[in-house]
Every structure is written in C-alpha cells, then in structure tokens.
C-alpha cells in the first residue's frame, strides 16, 4: 500500500475551514489539487497530518488555534505612511479598510500582503499576520493519488 511520505507528489481534494464552518479553500466542488509535500504549498502542521495516509483515505483534522498558521504577532500590525505607499506604488491609489495590498520583499524577489485595518490622516494601519493566525482550523482531505 502506497502512503504519503515527505516529498510525495499528491492529487487530492481538500477543504480548509474556520471553526464556524466557513470555507477558506474547498476543492471538492471542482478539479482536485496537485502538490508536492514539503514544497510549502500547505502549512507545515497540515502537511504533517498527511504523512502516512494511504490512497483513498478521507480524513478530517482539527488544528488548534495557532497550530496551522502561527499565533497572531502584534509586531506585524504596523502603520505605513500614505506618502511612502504613493512613492513606491501607484501615486493615485486609494485604500479602504479590508483592502489587501501587495508589498515587495526586501530582496525584491517576491511579495507579501498586508490587510488595511485602519485609514488615518496620512497613514494606513496594516496587519501582516496570516488571516488565520491564532485561529483554529479544520482540514478535510481525500487522497486521490500518490506518486
């Protein structure tokens, strides 16, 4: 029997949901996902739950608050000058609470997102925590294939 190991290439359906049952991601209604375990496509705690599952397995796991996406870090909530945003991005951009804004990584090779939490006079308060940081999540998986 083939089981999932570190580095396995997988075809699966999965659903990640909040404690209240609201889906964050759900592939069960469409084409399955394909991924390589250990490549960072899923949170490490989620990947650990997959190791040892066999083809055809259908499981649901609950991950405690902070386990899947870490604890909320208050240092990742930061005020950014609107002038700086206009200088580095679109000078005509406007922002509202709830907007997700992409920022370049310090080395310029990638991006990360911040969520606008407050709009002040000449500044925006961004939350750079993962949206599910500090929250419990449920992960349902149906393993279709393992290579």
N, CA, C and O atoms as a GROMACS GRO file, in nm:
protein
  588
    1UNK      N    1   0.084  -0.117   0.000
    1UNK     CA    2   0.000   0.000   0.000
    1UNK      C    3   0.090   0.125   0.000
    1UNK      O    4   0.182   0.136   0.080
    2UNK      N    5   0.060   0.218  -0.092
    2UNK     CA    6   0.136   0.343  -0.101
    2UNK      C    7   0.081   0.442   0.001
    2UNK      O    8  -0.040   0.463   0.010
    3UNK      N    9   0.172   0.503   0.077
    3UNK     CA   10   0.132   0.605   0.174
    3UNK      C   11   0.209   0.734   0.146
    3UNK      O   12   0.314   0.732   0.083
    4UNK      N   13   0.155   0.843   0.194
    4UNK     CA   14   0.217   0.974   0.175
    4UNK      C   15   0.344   0.983   0.260
    4UNK      O   16   0.344   0.951   0.379
    5UNK      N   17   0.450   1.026   0.195
    5UNK     CA   18   0.580   1.048   0.261
    5UNK      C   19   0.626   1.190   0.229
    5UNK      O   20   0.572   1.254   0.138
    6UNK      N   21   0.723   1.238   0.302
    6UNK     CA   22   0.785   1.367   0.272
    6UNK      C   23   0.832   1.363   0.126
    6UNK      O   24   0.900   1.269   0.086
    7UNK      N   25   0.796   1.464   0.048
    7UNK     CA   26   0.835   1.470  -0.092
    7UNK      C   27   0.738   1.404  -0.188
    7UNK      O   28   0.758   1.411  -0.310
    8UNK      N   29   0.634   1.339  -0.137
    8UNK     CA   30   0.536   1.276  -0.225
    8UNK      C   31   0.466   1.380  -0.310
    8UNK      O   32   0.440   1.492  -0.266
    9UNK      N   33   0.435   1.343  -0.433
    9UNK     CA   34   0.354   1.426  -0.522
    9UNK      C   35   0.212   1.375  -0.508
    9UNK      O   36   0.187   1.256  -0.526
   10UNK      N   37   0.118   1.465  -0.477
   10UNK     CA   38  -0.018   1.424  -0.442
   10UNK      C   39  -0.124   1.485  -0.534
   10UNK      O   40  -0.110   1.596  -0.584
   11UNK      N   41  -0.229   1.407  -0.554
   11UNK     CA   42  -0.353   1.458  -0.611
   11UNK      C   43  -0.457   1.436  -0.503
   11UNK      O   44  -0.474   1.325  -0.452
   12UNK      N   45  -0.526   1.543  -0.468
   12UNK     CA   46  -0.622   1.533  -0.358
   12UNK      C   47  -0.728   1.642  -0.365
   12UNK      O   48  -0.711   1.744  -0.432
   13UNK      N   49  -0.836   1.617  -0.296
   13UNK     CA   50  -0.934   1.721  -0.269
   13UNK      C   51  -0.912   1.762  -0.124
   13UNK      O   52  -0.881   1.678  -0.039
   14UNK      N   53  -0.927   1.892  -0.097
   14UNK     CA   54  -0.917   1.934   0.042
   14UNK      C   55  -1.006   2.055   0.068
   14UNK      O   56  -1.045   2.130  -0.022
   15UNK      N   57  -1.036   2.069   0.194
   15UNK     CA   58  -1.118   2.181   0.241
   15UNK      C   59  -1.056   2.232   0.369
   15UNK      O   60  -1.032   2.156   0.462
   16UNK      N   61  -1.028   2.361   0.373
   16UNK     CA   62  -0.980   2.428   0.493
   16UNK      C   63  -1.091   2.521   0.537
   16UNK      O   64  -1.138   2.605   0.460
   17UNK      N   65  -1.134   2.506   0.663
   17UNK     CA   66  -1.245   2.588   0.710
   17UNK      C   67  -1.217   2.646   0.847
   17UNK      O   68  -1.136   2.593   0.924
   18UNK      N   69  -1.285   2.754   0.876
   18UNK     CA   70  -1.276   2.820   1.006
   18UNK      C   71  -1.360   2.743   1.107
   18UNK      O   72  -1.439   2.657   1.068
   19UNK      N   73  -1.343   2.772   1.236
   19UNK     CA   74  -1.419   2.700   1.338
   19UNK      C   75  -1.570   2.706   1.320
   19UNK      O   76  -1.642   2.614   1.361
   20UNK      N   77  -1.620   2.814   1.260
   20UNK     CA   78  -1.764   2.828   1.238
   20UNK      C   79  -1.812   2.753   1.113
   20UNK      O   80  -1.930   2.759   1.078
   21UNK      N   81  -1.719   2.682   1.046
   21UNK     CA   82  -1.755   2.604   0.928
   21UNK      C   83  -1.744   2.677   0.796
   21UNK      O   84  -1.767   2.617   0.691
   22UNK      N   85  -1.709   2.804   0.798
   22UNK     CA   86  -1.696   2.881   0.674
   22UNK      C   87  -1.570   2.835   0.600
   22UNK      O   88  -1.460   2.833   0.657
   23UNK      N   89  -1.587   2.798   0.473
   23UNK     CA   90  -1.474   2.752   0.392
   23UNK      C   91  -1.378   2.866   0.362
   23UNK      O   92  -1.418   2.978   0.330
   24UNK      N   93  -1.250   2.836   0.372
   24UNK     CA   94  -1.144   2.926   0.328
   24UNK      C   95  -1.100   2.880   0.190
   24UNK      O   96  -1.084   2.961   0.099
   25UNK      N   97  -1.081   2.748   0.175
   25UNK     CA   98  -1.048   2.684   0.048
   25UNK      C   99  -1.127   2.554   0.042
   25UNK      O  100  -1.137   2.482   0.141
   26UNK      N  101  -1.184   2.524  -0.076
   26UNK     CA  102  -1.257   2.399  -0.092
   26UNK      C  103  -1.246   2.354  -0.237
   26UNK      O  104  -1.299   2.419  -0.327
   27UNK      N  105  -1.176   2.242  -0.260
   27UNK     CA  106  -1.160   2.189  -0.396
   27UNK      C  107  -1.260   2.078  -0.427
   27UNK      O  108  -1.262   2.027  -0.539
   28UNK      N  109  -1.343   2.039  -0.330
   28UNK     CA  110  -1.432   1.926  -0.350
   28UNK      C  111  -1.535   1.949  -0.462
   28UNK      O  112  -1.584   1.852  -0.520
   29UNK      N  113  -1.567   2.073  -0.493
   29UNK     CA  114  -1.666   2.101  -0.597
   29UNK      C  115  -1.606   2.118  -0.735
   29UNK      O  116  -1.679   2.145  -0.830
   30UNK      N  117  -1.475   2.101  -0.749
   30UNK     CA  118  -1.410   2.123  -0.878
   30UNK      C  119  -1.298   2.025  -0.899
   30UNK      O  120  -1.298   1.915  -0.843
   31UNK      N  121  -1.201   2.065  -0.980
   31UNK     CA  122  -1.087   1.975  -1.004
   31UNK      C  123  -1.003   1.959  -0.878
   31UNK      O  124  -0.994   2.052  -0.798
   32UNK      N  125  -0.942   1.842  -0.860
   32UNK     CA  126  -0.857   1.821  -0.742
   32UNK      C  127  -0.730   1.904  -0.751
   32UNK      O  128  -0.691   1.951  -0.858
   33UNK      N  129  -0.667   1.922  -0.637
   33UNK     CA  130  -0.539   1.993  -0.629
   33UNK      C  131  -0.426   1.893  -0.649
   33UNK      O  132  -0.440   1.775  -0.619
   34UNK      N  133  -0.316   1.942  -0.701
   34UNK     CA  134  -0.194   1.862  -0.708
   34UNK      C  135  -0.085   1.942  -0.639
   34UNK      O  136  -0.075   2.064  -0.657
   35UNK      N  137  -0.003   1.874  -0.562
   35UNK     CA  138   0.104   1.943  -0.489
   35UNK      C  139   0.212   1.845  -0.451
   35UNK      O  140   0.194   1.724  -0.453
   36UNK      N  141   0.326   1.902  -0.416
   36UNK     CA  142   0.439   1.825  -0.370
   36UNK      C  143   0.455   1.850  -0.221
   36UNK      O  144   0.477   1.964  -0.179
   37UNK      N  145   0.445   1.745  -0.143
   37UNK     CA  146   0.456   1.759   0.002
   37UNK      C  147   0.595   1.808   0.039
   37UNK      O  148   0.695   1.752  -0.006
   38UNK      N  149   0.602   1.912   0.119
   38UNK     CA  150   0.729   1.969   0.159
   38UNK      C  151   0.770   2.090   0.078
   38UNK      O  152   0.872   2.152   0.107
   39UNK      N  153   0.691   2.125  -0.024
   39UNK     CA  154   0.725   2.240  -0.109
   39UNK      C  155   0.666   2.370  -0.057
   39UNK      O  156   0.682   2.475  -0.119
   40UNK      N  157   0.597   2.365   0.058
   40UNK     CA  158   0.542   2.486   0.117
   40UNK      C  159   0.406   2.527   0.064
   40UNK      O  160   0.362   2.640   0.089
   41UNK      N  161   0.339   2.440  -0.008
   41UNK     CA  162   0.208   2.473  -0.061
   41UNK      C  163   0.099   2.463   0.045
   41UNK      O  164  -0.007   2.524   0.032
   42UNK      N  165   0.124   2.388   0.149
   42UNK     CA  166   0.035   2.378   0.264
   42UNK      C  167   0.115   2.412   0.389
   42UNK      O  168   0.238   2.399   0.390
   43UNK      N  169   0.046   2.455   0.492
   43UNK     CA  170   0.113   2.484   0.619
   43UNK      C  171   0.181   2.357   0.670
   43UNK      O  172   0.126   2.248   0.654
   44UNK      N  173   0.299   2.369   0.731
   44UNK     CA  174   0.371   2.251   0.781
   44UNK      C  175   0.287   2.162   0.873
   44UNK      O  176   0.297   2.040   0.864
   45UNK      N  177   0.207   2.220   0.960
   45UNK     CA  178   0.125   2.139   1.050
   45UNK      C  179   0.020   2.059   0.973
   45UNK      O  180  -0.015   1.948   1.013
   46UNK      N  181  -0.029   2.114   0.863
   46UNK     CA  182  -0.125   2.042   0.778
   46UNK      C  183  -0.052   1.929   0.707
   46UNK      O  184  -0.101   1.816   0.702
   47UNK      N  185   0.065   1.958   0.652
   47UNK     CA  186   0.142   1.855   0.582
   47UNK      C  187   0.174   1.738   0.674
   47UNK      O  188   0.169   1.623   0.632
   48UNK      N  189   0.207   1.766   0.800
   48UNK     CA  190   0.239   1.659   0.895
   48UNK      C  191   0.121   1.565   0.915
   48UNK      O  192   0.140   1.445   0.934
   49UNK      N  193  -0.001   1.618   0.909
   49UNK     CA  194  -0.121   1.535   0.925
   49UNK      C  195  -0.141   1.441   0.806
   49UNK      O  196  -0.207   1.338   0.819
   50UNK      N  197  -0.082   1.476   0.691
   50UNK     CA  198  -0.099   1.394   0.570
   50UNK      C  199  -0.003   1.276   0.566
   50UNK      O  200  -0.035   1.173   0.505
   51UNK      N  201   0.113   1.288   0.630
   51UNK     CA  202   0.214   1.182   0.624
   51UNK      C  203   0.155   1.053   0.682
   51UNK      O  204   0.100   1.050   0.792
   52UNK      N  205   0.170   0.946   0.604
   52UNK     CA  206   0.121   0.815   0.645
   52UNK      C  207  -0.017   0.781   0.592
   52UNK      O  208  -0.058   0.665   0.601
   53UNK      N  209  -0.090   0.879   0.537
   53UNK     CA  210  -0.221   0.847   0.480
   53UNK      C  211  -0.204   0.771   0.350
   53UNK      O  212  -0.108   0.793   0.276
   54UNK      N  213  -0.297   0.681   0.322
   54UNK     CA  214  -0.292   0.599   0.201
   54UNK      C  215  -0.384   0.655   0.093
   54UNK      O  216  -0.474   0.735   0.121
   55UNK      N  217  -0.359   0.613  -0.031
   55UNK     CA  218  -0.450   0.648  -0.139
   55UNK      C  219  -0.591   0.608  -0.100
   55UNK      O  220  -0.614   0.499  -0.046
   56UNK      N  221  -0.686   0.696  -0.128
   56UNK     CA  222  -0.826   0.669  -0.096
   56UNK      C  223  -0.868   0.717   0.042
   56UNK      O  224  -0.988   0.722   0.071
   57UNK      N  225  -0.773   0.752   0.126
   57UNK     CA  226  -0.808   0.799   0.262
   57UNK      C  227  -0.892   0.926   0.253
   57UNK      O  228  -0.870   1.012   0.167
   58UNK      N  229  -0.988   0.937   0.344
   58UNK     CA  230  -1.071   1.057   0.356
   58UNK      C  231  -1.077   1.089   0.504
   58UNK      O  232  -1.143   1.019   0.581
   59UNK      N  233  -1.008   1.195   0.544
   59UNK     CA  234  -0.993   1.228   0.686
   59UNK      C  235  -1.024   1.375   0.710
   59UNK      O  236  -1.017   1.458   0.619
   60UNK      N  237  -1.060   1.406   0.834
   60UNK     CA  238  -1.077   1.545   0.878
   60UNK      C  239  -0.996   1.564   1.006
   60UNK      O  240  -1.004   1.484   1.099
   61UNK      N  241  -0.917   1.672   1.008
   61UNK     CA  242  -0.833   1.704   1.123
   61UNK      C  243  -0.871   1.842   1.175
   61UNK      O  244  -0.904   1.931   1.096
   62UNK      N  245  -0.865   1.860   1.305
   62UNK     CA  246  -0.881   1.992   1.365
   62UNK      C  247  -0.746   2.035   1.417
   62UNK      O  248  -0.680   1.961   1.491
   63UNK      N  249  -0.704   2.153   1.378
   63UNK     CA  250  -0.577   2.208   1.424
   63UNK      C  251  -0.608   2.320   1.523
   63UNK      O  252  -0.688   2.409   1.494
   64UNK      N  253  -0.544   2.315   1.638
   64UNK     CA  254  -0.568   2.411   1.746
   64UNK      C  255  -0.530   2.553   1.702
   64UNK      O  256  -0.455   2.573   1.607
   65UNK      N  257  -0.584   2.648   1.773
   65UNK     CA  258  -0.554   2.789   1.745
   65UNK      C  259  -0.403   2.810   1.740
   65UNK      O  260  -0.331   2.774   1.833
   66UNK      N  261  -0.355   2.868   1.632
   66UNK     CA  262  -0.214   2.897   1.615
   66UNK      C  263  -0.131   2.783   1.559
   66UNK      O  264  -0.018   2.806   1.516
   67UNK      N  265  -0.184   2.663   1.558
   67UNK     CA  266  -0.106   2.548   1.512
   67UNK      C  267  -0.081   2.551   1.362
   67UNK      O  268   0.030   2.521   1.317
   68UNK      N  269  -0.180   2.586   1.285
   68UNK     CA  270  -0.166   2.581   1.139
   68UNK      C  271  -0.094   2.704   1.083
   68UNK      O  272  -0.009   2.691   0.995
   69UNK      N  273  -0.127   2.822   1.134
   69UNK     CA  274  -0.073   2.945   1.076
   69UNK      C  275  -0.006   3.035   1.179
   69UNK      O  276   0.012   3.155   1.156
   70UNK      N  277   0.031   2.977   1.291
   70UNK     CA  278   0.103   3.052   1.393
   70UNK      C  279   0.012   3.140   1.478
   70UNK      O  280  -0.106   3.157   1.447
   71UNK      N  281   0.068   3.193   1.583
   71UNK     CA  282  -0.005   3.285   1.669
   71UNK      C  283  -0.004   3.424   1.607
   71UNK      O  284   0.085   3.456   1.528
   72UNK      N  285  -0.100   3.505   1.643
   72UNK     CA  286  -0.100   3.644   1.598
   72UNK      C  287   0.017   3.716   1.663
   72UNK      O  288   0.044   3.698   1.782
   73UNK      N  289   0.087   3.795   1.586
   73UNK     CA  290   0.203   3.869   1.634
   73UNK      C  291   0.170   4.018   1.627
   73UNK      O  292   0.155   4.073   1.518
   74UNK      N  293   0.157   4.085   1.742
   74UNK     CA  294   0.122   4.227   1.740
   74UNK      C  295   0.226   4.313   1.668
   74UNK      O  296   0.194   4.422   1.622
   75UNK      N  297   0.350   4.266   1.659
   75UNK     CA  298   0.453   4.341   1.588
   75UNK      C  299   0.431   4.343   1.437
   75UNK      O  300   0.493   4.421   1.366
   76UNK      N  301   0.343   4.256   1.388
   76UNK     CA  302   0.311   4.253   1.245
   76UNK      C  303   0.194   4.344   1.209
   76UNK      O  304   0.145   4.340   1.096
   77UNK      N  305   0.150   4.424   1.304
   77UNK     CA  306   0.049   4.528   1.278
   77UNK      C  307   0.126   4.660   1.281
   77UNK      O  308   0.175   4.703   1.386
   78UNK      N  309   0.136   4.724   1.163
   78UNK     CA  310   0.223   4.839   1.151
   78UNK      C  311   0.158   4.954   1.074
   78UNK      O  312   0.080   4.932   0.981
   79UNK      N  313   0.192   5.074   1.116
   79UNK     CA  314   0.144   5.196   1.048
   79UNK      C  315   0.242   5.228   0.935
   79UNK      O  316   0.363   5.226   0.953
   80UNK      N  317   0.186   5.256   0.816
   80UNK     CA  318   0.267   5.290   0.698
   80UNK      C  319   0.219   5.424   0.644
   80UNK      O  320   0.098   5.447   0.630
   81UNK      N  321   0.311   5.510   0.614
   81UNK     CA  322   0.280   5.642   0.560
   81UNK      C  323   0.217   5.630   0.422
   81UNK      O  324   0.264   5.555   0.336
   82UNK      N  325   0.109   5.705   0.401
   82UNK     CA  326   0.043   5.708   0.271
   82UNK      C  327   0.138   5.765   0.166
   82UNK      O  328   0.136   5.721   0.051
   83UNK      N  329   0.220   5.862   0.204
   83UNK     CA  330   0.317   5.920   0.110
   83UNK      C  331   0.415   5.813   0.061
   83UNK      O  332   0.450   5.810  -0.057
   84UNK      N  333   0.460   5.726   0.152
   84UNK     CA  334   0.552   5.619   0.113
   84UNK      C  335   0.483   5.522   0.018
   84UNK      O  336   0.543   5.478  -0.080
   85UNK      N  337   0.358   5.486   0.046
   85UNK     CA  338   0.285   5.396  -0.043
   85UNK      C  339   0.272   5.457  -0.182
   85UNK      O  340   0.289   5.387  -0.282
   86UNK      N  341   0.242   5.585  -0.189
   86UNK     CA  342   0.228   5.652  -0.319
   86UNK      C  343   0.362   5.662  -0.390
   86UNK      O  344   0.369   5.651  -0.512
   87UNK      N  345   0.469   5.683  -0.314
   87UNK     CA  346   0.603   5.691  -0.372
   87UNK      C  347   0.647   5.557  -0.431
   87UNK      O  348   0.706   5.553  -0.539
   88UNK      N  349   0.619   5.448  -0.361
   88UNK     CA  350   0.664   5.316  -0.404
   88UNK      C  351   0.568   5.244  -0.497
   88UNK      O  352   0.605   5.148  -0.564
   89UNK      N  353   0.443   5.292  -0.502
   89UNK     CA  354   0.342   5.224  -0.584
   89UNK      C  355   0.271   5.322  -0.674
   89UNK      O  356   0.332   5.407  -0.738
   90UNK      N  357   0.141   5.308  -0.679
   90UNK     CA  358   0.056   5.393  -0.761
   90UNK      C  359   0.027   5.523  -0.685
   90UNK      O  360  -0.035   5.520  -0.579
   91UNK      N  361   0.071   5.636  -0.740
   91UNK     CA  362   0.054   5.765  -0.674
   91UNK      C  363  -0.093   5.805  -0.660
   91UNK      O  364  -0.126   5.890  -0.578
   92UNK      N  365  -0.180   5.745  -0.740
   92UNK     CA  366  -0.322   5.780  -0.736
   92UNK      C  367  -0.406   5.676  -0.660
   92UNK      O  368  -0.529   5.688  -0.654
   93UNK      N  369  -0.343   5.577  -0.604
   93UNK     CA  370  -0.416   5.470  -0.537
   93UNK      C  371  -0.490   5.523  -0.413
   93UNK      O  372  -0.441   5.610  -0.342
   94UNK      N  373  -0.608   5.466  -0.391
   94UNK     CA  374  -0.683   5.494  -0.270
   94UNK      C  375  -0.701   5.362  -0.197
   94UNK      O  376  -0.700   5.255  -0.259
   95UNK      N  377  -0.717   5.368  -0.068
   95UNK     CA  378  -0.723   5.249   0.014
   95UNK      C  379  -0.842   5.256   0.109
   95UNK      O  380  -0.879   5.363   0.157
   96UNK      N  381  -0.900   5.139   0.136
   96UNK     CA  382  -1.012   5.128   0.229
   96UNK      C  383  -0.985   5.014   0.325
   96UNK      O  384  -0.908   4.922   0.295
   97UNK      N  385  -1.048   5.020   0.441
   97UNK     CA  386  -1.037   4.911   0.538
   97UNK      C  387  -1.080   4.781   0.470
   97UNK      O  388  -1.184   4.776   0.403
   98UNK      N  389  -0.999   4.677   0.487
   98UNK     CA  390  -1.027   4.548   0.426
   98UNK      C  391  -0.949   4.520   0.299
   98UNK      O  392  -0.943   4.406   0.254
   99UNK      N  393  -0.889   4.624   0.240
   99UNK     CA  394  -0.809   4.604   0.119
   99UNK      C  395  -0.683   4.523   0.150
   99UNK      O  396  -0.620   4.543   0.254
  100UNK      N  397  -0.648   4.432   0.061
  100UNK     CA  398  -0.521   4.360   0.070
  100UNK      C  399  -0.424   4.429  -0.026
  100UNK      O  400  -0.456   4.449  -0.143
  101UNK      N  401  -0.307   4.465   0.025
  101UNK     CA  402  -0.208   4.537  -0.053
  101UNK      C  403  -0.080   4.454  -0.059
  101UNK      O  404  -0.032   4.403   0.042
  102UNK      N  405  -0.026   4.440  -0.181
  102UNK     CA  406   0.097   4.365  -0.201
  102UNK      C  407   0.219   4.455  -0.179
  102UNK      O  408   0.222   4.568  -0.227
  103UNK      N  409   0.317   4.403  -0.108
  103UNK     CA  410   0.443   4.473  -0.082
  103UNK      C  411   0.557   4.386  -0.133
  103UNK      O  412   0.549   4.263  -0.125
  104UNK      N  413   0.664   4.448  -0.186
  104UNK     CA  414   0.779   4.367  -0.229
  104UNK      C  415   0.858   4.321  -0.107
  104UNK      O  416   0.867   4.391  -0.006
  105UNK      N  417   0.917   4.202  -0.118
  105UNK     CA  418   1.006   4.155  -0.013
  105UNK      C  419   1.132   4.241  -0.015
  105UNK      O  420   1.162   4.303  -0.117
  106UNK      N  421   1.205   4.247   0.096
  106UNK     CA  422   1.326   4.331   0.099
  106UNK      C  423   1.426   4.300  -0.012
  106UNK      O  424   1.496   4.390  -0.060
  107UNK      N  425   1.434   4.173  -0.055
  107UNK     CA  426   1.529   4.140  -0.162
  107UNK      C  427   1.470   4.160  -0.301
  107UNK      O  428   1.540   4.142  -0.401
  108UNK      N  429   1.342   4.198  -0.307
  108UNK     CA  430   1.278   4.228  -0.435
  108UNK      C  431   1.239   4.108  -0.518
  108UNK      O  432   1.194   4.125  -0.631
  109UNK      N  433   1.254   3.987  -0.466
  109UNK     CA  434   1.225   3.868  -0.546
  109UNK      C  435   1.084   3.814  -0.527
  109UNK      O  436   1.042   3.722  -0.598
  110UNK      N  437   1.010   3.869  -0.433
  110UNK     CA  438   0.874   3.820  -0.407
  110UNK      C  439   0.787   3.929  -0.351
  110UNK      O  440   0.824   4.047  -0.350
  111UNK      N  441   0.670   3.889  -0.305
  111UNK     CA  442   0.577   3.984  -0.245
  111UNK      C  443   0.514   3.921  -0.121
  111UNK      O  444   0.518   3.800  -0.101
  112UNK      N  445   0.457   4.006  -0.038
  112UNK     CA  446   0.376   3.963   0.075
  112UNK      C  447   0.262   4.061   0.088
  112UNK      O  448   0.270   4.174   0.038
  113UNK      N  449   0.156   4.020   0.154
  113UNK     CA  450   0.037   4.104   0.161
  113UNK      C  451   0.014   4.157   0.301
  113UNK      O  452   0.046   4.094   0.401
  114UNK      N  453  -0.043   4.276   0.304
  114UNK     CA  454  -0.088   4.337   0.428
  114UNK      C  455  -0.233   4.376   0.411
  114UNK      O  456  -0.273   4.421   0.304
  115UNK      N  457  -0.310   4.360   0.516
  115UNK     CA  458  -0.452   4.393   0.513
  115UNK      C  459  -0.473   4.527   0.582
  115UNK      O  460  -0.428   4.546   0.695
  116UNK      N  461  -0.541   4.620   0.515
  116UNK     CA  462  -0.567   4.751   0.574
  116UNK      C  463  -0.668   4.735   0.687
  116UNK      O  464  -0.780   4.689   0.666
  117UNK      N  465  -0.626   4.774   0.808
  117UNK     CA  466  -0.714   4.767   0.927
  117UNK      C  467  -0.773   4.902   0.963
  117UNK      O  468  -0.886   4.910   1.012
  118UNK      N  469  -0.696   5.011   0.940
  118UNK     CA  470  -0.743   5.147   0.970
  118UNK      C  471  -0.687   5.240   0.865
  118UNK      O  472  -0.579   5.218   0.811
  119UNK      N  473  -0.763   5.347   0.838
  119UNK     CA  474  -0.716   5.453   0.749
  119UNK      C  475  -0.715   5.581   0.832
  119UNK      O  476  -0.819   5.624   0.882
  120UNK      N  477  -0.597   5.641   0.844
  120UNK     CA  478  -0.583   5.764   0.920
  120UNK      C  479  -0.548   5.880   0.830
  120UNK      O  480  -0.547   5.867   0.708
  121UNK      N  481  -0.519   5.993   0.890
  121UNK     CA  482  -0.482   6.112   0.816
  121UNK      C  483  -0.335   6.100   0.774
  121UNK      O  484  -0.245   6.132   0.851
  122UNK      N  485  -0.312   6.054   0.652
  122UNK     CA  486  -0.176   6.040   0.601
  122UNK      C  487  -0.110   5.907   0.631
  122UNK      O  488   0.009   5.890   0.605
  123UNK      N  489  -0.184   5.810   0.685
  123UNK     CA  490  -0.127   5.680   0.717
  123UNK      C  491  -0.233   5.570   0.705
  123UNK      O  492  -0.353   5.597   0.703
  124UNK      N  493  -0.184   5.447   0.696
  124UNK     CA  494  -0.269   5.328   0.696
  124UNK      C  495  -0.212   5.231   0.799
  124UNK      O  496  -0.091   5.220   0.813
  125UNK      N  497  -0.300   5.163   0.870
  125UNK     CA  498  -0.257   5.059   0.963
  125UNK      C  499  -0.274   4.925   0.892
  125UNK      O  500  -0.386   4.888   0.855
  126UNK      N  501  -0.162   4.853   0.874
  126UNK     CA  502  -0.163   4.724   0.806
  126UNK      C  503  -0.144   4.611   0.905
  126UNK      O  504  -0.072   4.624   1.004
  127UNK      N  505  -0.211   4.500   0.877
  127UNK     CA  506  -0.192   4.376   0.952
  127UNK      C  507  -0.126   4.278   0.857
  127UNK      O  508  -0.184   4.237   0.757
  128UNK      N  509  -0.001   4.240   0.889
  128UNK     CA  510   0.075   4.148   0.806
  128UNK      C  511   0.068   4.004   0.857
  128UNK      O  512   0.135   3.916   0.803
  129UNK      N  513  -0.013   3.977   0.959
  129UNK     CA  514  -0.035   3.841   1.006
  129UNK      C  515  -0.114   3.763   0.901
  129UNK      O  516  -0.192   3.822   0.826
  130UNK      N  517  -0.095   3.633   0.896
  130UNK     CA  518  -0.180   3.548   0.812
  130UNK      C  519  -0.324   3.566   0.861
  130UNK      O  520  -0.346   3.573   0.982
  131UNK      N  521  -0.422   3.573   0.772
  131UNK     CA  522  -0.560   3.593   0.815
  131UNK      C  523  -0.611   3.488   0.915
  131UNK      O  524  -0.702   3.516   0.992
  132UNK      N  525  -0.552   3.368   0.913
  132UNK     CA  526  -0.596   3.263   1.006
  132UNK      C  527  -0.500   3.245   1.124
  132UNK      O  528  -0.514   3.150   1.201
  133UNK      N  529  -0.404   3.335   1.139
  133UNK     CA  530  -0.311   3.327   1.252
  133UNK      C  531  -0.389   3.335   1.383
  133UNK      O  532  -0.477   3.419   1.400
  134UNK      N  533  -0.354   3.246   1.474
  134UNK     CA  534  -0.418   3.246   1.606
  134UNK      C  535  -0.558   3.185   1.607
  134UNK      O  536  -0.628   3.194   1.708
  135UNK      N  537  -0.599   3.123   1.498
  135UNK     CA  538  -0.733   3.064   1.490
  135UNK      C  539  -0.724   2.914   1.469
  135UNK      O  540  -0.632   2.864   1.405
  136UNK      N  541  -0.820   2.844   1.524
  136UNK     CA  542  -0.831   2.700   1.498
  136UNK      C  543  -0.887   2.683   1.357
  136UNK      O  544  -0.964   2.766   1.310
  137UNK      N  545  -0.848   2.575   1.291
  137UNK     CA  546  -0.900   2.545   1.157
  137UNK      C  547  -0.928   2.395   1.146
  137UNK      O  548  -0.869   2.314   1.217
  138UNK      N  549  -1.018   2.362   1.058
  138UNK     CA  550  -1.045   2.223   1.025
  138UNK      C  551  -0.990   2.197   0.885
  138UNK      O  552  -1.000   2.282   0.796
  139UNK      N  553  -0.931   2.079   0.866
  139UNK     CA  554  -0.875   2.041   0.737
  139UNK      C  555  -0.931   1.905   0.700
  139UNK      O  556  -0.906   1.806   0.769
  140UNK      N  557  -1.007   1.901   0.591
  140UNK     CA  558  -1.062   1.775   0.539
  140UNK      C  559  -0.986   1.742   0.412
  140UNK      O  560  -0.963   1.829   0.328
  141UNK      N  561  -0.947   1.614   0.398
  141UNK     CA  562  -0.870   1.574   0.280
  141UNK      C  563  -0.921   1.439   0.229
  141UNK      O  564  -0.956   1.350   0.307
  142UNK      N  565  -0.924   1.427   0.096
  142UNK     CA  566  -0.948   1.299   0.031
  142UNK      C  567  -0.831   1.276  -0.062
  142UNK      O  568  -0.813   1.349  -0.159
  143UNK      N  569  -0.750   1.174  -0.034
  143UNK     CA  570  -0.630   1.145  -0.111
  143UNK      C  571  -0.671   1.066  -0.234
  143UNK      O  572  -0.726   0.956  -0.223
  144UNK      N  573  -0.643   1.121  -0.352
  144UNK     CA  574  -0.680   1.055  -0.478
  144UNK      C  575  -0.564   0.977  -0.534
  144UNK      O  576  -0.580   0.864  -0.580
  145UNK      N  577  -0.444   1.036  -0.532
  145UNK     CA  578  -0.328   0.968  -0.588
  145UNK      C  579  -0.199   1.011  -0.520
  145UNK      O  580  -0.188   1.124  -0.473
  146UNK      N  581  -0.103   0.921  -0.516
  146UNK     CA  582   0.028   0.947  -0.456
  146UNK      C  583   0.136   0.897  -0.552
  146UNK      O  584   0.133   0.783  -0.598
  147UNK      N  585   0.230   0.983  -0.582
  147UNK     CA  586   0.346   0.943  -0.663
  147UNK      C  587   0.473   0.960  -0.582
  147UNK      O  588   0.582   0.932  -0.632
   0.00000   0.00000   0.00000
